[in-house]
């Protein structure tokens, strides 16, 4: 099973700042099969990024993904008020599919 | 517009059974793999099970293998999760999720609203 470790656990930032979230895999993620999701309280997750760097439909370009192998990054270039949420990475290249533990981006 | 409507959750005693349903609309259901993902109260996301577009391939997390069965009825555009021998640790909100592709998996581009399963005596 591929274990995904997200860091930091919590990120305290102000609107307009840049957020950098990390996701590290215990073994190489095949074909960059890595996705990022955003979840707000009481809501279902929303797909932001798939294939490590491709934005999903309707996702603003302030969200970007990068990385390959075992190290992946989600960057939010300038935080908007609606971006404060929990973010999860997921690998879908190997069964079982696994999620990271999440990074909470909170208002400083 | 893609819609996934989860239902079937509720309170069940340990050892009991429950069947979840996910009614899909707004896309060609038979062309996409589907999954169930759960989230225990205050915790992160855990993938539970997946099924290919035709229903011929199924996959399970070790934590539910042998107790849960995923299935789909492409004539009714509906996904199911039969849950048997339920345990307290199965308590969670269960989401159905649409895969981006025919085969498992390419990431989940749409999610249901979730249905709460509580296992308690």
Boltz contact constraints between the chains, C-beta under 6 A:
constraints:
  - contact:
      token1: [A, 35]
      token2: [B, 107]
      max_distance: 6.0
  - contact:
      token1: [A, 44]
      token2: [B, 95]
      max_distance: 6.0
  - contact:
      token1: [A, 44]
      token2: [B, 111]
      max_distance: 6.0
  - contact:
      token1: [A, 44]
      token2: [B, 114]
      max_distance: 6.0
  - contact:
      token1: [A, 45]
      token2: [B, 111]
      max_distance: 6.0
  - contact:
      token1: [A, 47]
      token2: [B, 109]
      max_distance: 6.0
  - contact:
      token1: [A, 50]
      token2: [B, 107]
      max_distance: 6.0
  - contact:
      token1: [A, 88]
      token2: [B, 45]
      max_distance: 6.0
  - contact:
      token1: [A, 92]
      token2: [B, 105]
      max_distance: 6.0
  - contact:
      token1: [A, 92]
      token2: [B, 107]
      max_distance: 6.0
  - contact:
      token1: [A, 95]
      token2: [B, 59]
      max_distance: 6.0
  - contact:
      token1: [A, 96]
      token2: [B, 61]
      max_distance: 6.0
  - contact:
      token1: [A, 97]
      token2: [B, 47]
      max_distance: 6.0
  - contact:
      token1: [A, 97]
      token2: [B, 105]
      max_distance: 6.0
  - contact:
      token1: [A, 99]
      token2: [B, 45]
      max_distance: 6.0
  - contact:
      token1: [A, 101]
      token2: [B, 44]
      max_distance: 6.0
  - contact:
      token1: [A, 102]
      token2: [B, 44]
      max_distance: 6.0
